Amino acid sequence: MKEQTYKKIKNFHRINNINELFQKDLSANLFEDNTIIKIQENIYNYKKKELERLRKLEMLTQLLKRIEEKSLHLKYTFK
């Protein structure tokens, strides 16, 4: 591996903030195909997990709505 490429990779792995990534000079030939595939897989997995979280949140919201409706119904029924 060339010394220059090694330094670029070393700098890339030391990025602490996503905004720093866009400020760095990165070329496409810096990454191997496996690295690009792995990044794509990580993005896909992240999106999948986020969709699952959103579905759970929606289900919990609906459940809460039902509980509130039943609670109000019982409150006014037995007064």
Secondary structure, DSSP 8 states (H G I E B T S, - for coil): --HHHHHHHHHHHT--SHHHHHHS---GGGS-HHHHHHHHHHHHHHHHHHHHHHHHHHHHHHHHHHHHHHHHHHHHHT-
